[in-house]
């Protein structure tokens, strides 16, 4: 039974990691892609505006 207790944590983590990867891949694109892209573009624009603003 020691081998079961030794293998259980890595197997559980592998299953969890696999589910995480599947979830990430499934949520890429789709209906929210335009909204996510707009949010990123707005954040980049704000960051560039702060970086390029004249210093007093």
Backbone as a chain_set.jsonl record, in Angstrom:
{"seq": "XXXXXXXXXXXXXXXXXXXXXXXXXXXXXXXXXXXXXXXXXXXXXXXXXXXXXXXX", "coords": {"N": [[0.81, -1.214, 0.0], [2.116, 1.134, 0.318], [3.089, 2.065, -2.095], [0.816, 3.058, -3.33], [0.119, 5.292, -1.77], [2.388, 6.761, -2.281], [2.211, 7.314, -4.996], [-0.184, 8.643, -5.332], [-0.335, 11.583, -4.771], [1.274, 12.745, -6.998], [-0.253, 11.844, -9.193], [-2.751, 13.013, -8.732], [-2.017, 15.718, -8.915], [-1.175, 15.775, -11.594], [-3.582, 15.255, -12.946], [-5.056, 17.497, -12.142], [-3.454, 19.536, -13.261], [-3.677, 18.92, -15.972], [-6.433, 19.402, -16.326], [-6.429, 22.144, -15.835], [-4.92, 23.124, -18.004], [-6.598, 22.365, -20.13], [-8.825, 23.945, -19.542], [-7.73, 26.529, -19.834], [-7.085, 26.511, -22.566], [-9.62, 26.177, -23.703], [-10.881, 28.56, -23.004], [-9.674, 30.476, -24.503], [-10.053, 32.884, -27.009], [-13.244, 32.92, -28.657], [-16.444, 34.24, -27.559], [-15.714, 36.244, -25.765], [-13.327, 37.23, -26.649], [-12.957, 39.656, -28.137], [-13.661, 41.559, -26.225], [-11.734, 41.076, -24.247], [-9.412, 41.64, -25.691], [-9.823, 44.375, -26.185], [-9.686, 45.36, -23.585], [-7.01, 44.835, -22.945], [-5.719, 46.376, -24.893], [-6.546, 48.937, -24.064], [-5.289, 49.101, -21.566], [-2.594, 48.992, -22.329], [-2.426, 51.322, -23.831], [-2.935, 53.236, -21.834], [-0.694, 52.795, -20.209], [1.392, 53.49, -21.95], [0.769, 56.169, -22.314], [1.207, 57.235, -19.763], [3.91, 56.746, -19.507], [4.983, 58.319, -21.551], [4.271, 60.879, -20.912], [5.036, 64.332, -20.311], [7.61, 65.285, -18.05], [7.474, 67.297, -15.126]], "CA": [[0.0, 0.0, 0.0], [2.961, 2.321, 0.319], [3.224, 2.597, -3.459], [-0.392, 3.831, -3.633], [0.243, 6.591, -1.116], [3.482, 7.483, -2.913], [1.827, 7.727, -6.343], [-1.425, 9.411, -5.353], [-0.16, 13.037, -4.979], [1.642, 13.127, -8.365], [-1.361, 11.569, -10.11], [-3.75, 14.055, -8.502], [-1.496, 16.962, -9.48], [-1.177, 15.645, -13.054], [-4.964, 15.41, -13.39], [-5.395, 18.897, -11.941], [-2.726, 20.33, -14.253], [-4.315, 18.649, -17.261], [-7.692, 20.15, -16.341], [-6.103, 23.568, -15.936], [-4.515, 23.385, -19.387], [-7.803, 22.264, -20.959], [-9.638, 25.136, -19.267], [-7.07, 27.687, -20.443], [-7.216, 26.421, -24.021], [-11.026, 26.373, -24.077], [-11.318, 29.937, -22.788], [-9.017, 31.374, -25.445], [-10.914, 33.209, -28.136], [-14.661, 32.835, -28.354], [-17.255, 35.448, -27.485], [-15.081, 37.278, -24.947], [-12.021, 37.607, -27.178], [-12.922, 41.078, -28.49], [-13.689, 42.333, -24.987], [-10.431, 40.926, -23.607], [-8.446, 42.384, -26.498], [-10.051, 45.798, -25.957], [-9.183, 45.683, -22.248], [-5.546, 44.844, -23.019], [-5.33, 47.551, -25.679], [-6.74, 50.118, -23.23], [-4.25, 49.11, -20.543], [-1.33, 49.337, -22.986], [-2.505, 52.744, -24.179], [-2.754, 54.003, -20.587], [0.699, 52.664, -19.774], [2.224, 54.294, -22.84], [0.472, 57.576, -22.043], [1.886, 57.613, -18.521], [5.355, 56.705, -19.746], [5.387, 59.368, -22.465], [3.845, 62.206, -20.469], [6.208, 65.182, -19.977], [7.929, 65.387, -16.63], [7.586, 68.704, -14.714]], "C": [[0.846, 1.268, 0.0], [3.094, 2.929, -1.073], [1.995, 3.409, -3.855], [-0.289, 5.221, -3.016], [1.386, 7.412, -1.714], [3.078, 8.018, -4.289], [0.603, 8.635, -6.376], [-1.207, 10.916, -5.529], [0.296, 13.417, -6.39], [0.511, 12.903, -9.367], [-2.43, 12.641, -9.964], [-3.282, 15.378, -9.104], [-1.486, 16.916, -11.006], [-2.584, 15.829, -13.608], [-5.391, 16.865, -13.259], [-4.725, 19.777, -12.995], [-3.323, 20.138, -15.64], [-5.631, 19.397, -17.387], [-7.462, 21.642, -16.476], [-5.725, 23.942, -17.372], [-5.727, 23.344, -20.312], [-8.673, 23.497, -20.773], [-9.032, 26.371, -19.924], [-7.254, 27.67, -21.956], [-8.655, 26.688, -24.452], [-11.468, 27.82, -23.929], [-10.611, 30.934, -23.695], [-9.951, 31.633, -26.618], [-12.376, 33.198, -27.72], [-15.308, 34.194, -28.265], [-16.562, 36.576, -26.736], [-13.766, 37.781, -25.525], [-11.935, 39.097, -27.496], [-12.894, 41.939, -27.238], [-12.337, 42.262, -24.269], [-9.36, 41.706, -24.368], [-8.591, 43.886, -26.283], [-9.511, 46.215, -24.592], [-7.654, 45.759, -22.251], [-5.058, 46.061, -23.788], [-5.466, 48.831, -24.857], [-5.654, 50.217, -22.163], [-2.899, 49.5, -21.133], [-1.308, 50.817, -23.333], [-2.303, 53.624, -22.951], [-1.307, 53.956, -20.135], [1.622, 53.494, -20.652], [2.001, 55.782, -22.611], [1.162, 58.067, -20.783], [3.386, 57.682, -18.747], [5.81, 57.878, -20.6], [4.962, 60.767, -22.03], [5.07, 63.031, -20.058], [6.379, 65.295, -18.454], [8.067, 66.864, -16.248], [8.958, 69.062, -14.164]], "O": [[0.342, 2.354, -0.288], [3.2, 4.146, -1.222], [2.11, 4.354, -4.635], [-0.581, 6.217, -3.677], [1.351, 8.641, -1.657], [3.56, 9.072, -4.701], [0.384, 9.33, -7.368], [-1.861, 11.498, -6.395], [-0.264, 14.36, -6.949], [0.34, 13.696, -10.292], [-2.96, 13.127, -10.963], [-4.07, 16.082, -9.737], [-1.764, 17.929, -11.649], [-2.763, 16.488, -14.631], [-6.02, 17.41, -14.166], [-5.364, 20.665, -13.558], [-3.457, 21.099, -16.397], [-5.921, 19.968, -18.438], [-8.221, 22.33, -17.16], [-6.17, 24.969, -17.887], [-5.867, 24.2, -21.186], [-9.202, 24.036, -21.746], [-9.756, 27.175, -20.511], [-7.547, 28.703, -22.559], [-8.884, 27.355, -25.46], [-12.351, 28.266, -24.662], [-10.922, 32.124, -23.657], [-10.564, 30.709, -27.152], [-12.7, 33.44, -26.557], [-14.808, 35.177, -28.812], [-16.795, 37.747, -27.036], [-13.146, 38.675, -24.948], [-10.939, 39.738, -27.16], [-12.182, 42.942, -27.191], [-11.854, 43.266, -23.746], [-8.506, 42.353, -23.762], [-7.589, 44.598, -26.207], [-8.943, 47.299, -24.454], [-7.074, 46.65, -21.63], [-4.092, 46.708, -23.382], [-4.61, 49.713, -24.934], [-5.154, 51.308, -21.89], [-2.144, 50.251, -20.516], [-0.293, 51.489, -23.151], [-1.594, 54.629, -23.008], [-0.752, 54.974, -19.721], [2.542, 54.137, -20.146], [2.941, 56.572, -22.704], [1.649, 59.197, -20.741], [4.056, 58.578, -18.234], [6.913, 58.388, -20.401], [5.267, 61.743, -22.715], [6.031, 62.485, -19.516], [5.41, 65.387, -17.7], [8.715, 67.619, -16.974], [9.19, 70.209, -13.782]]}, "num_chains": 1, "name": "protein.A"}
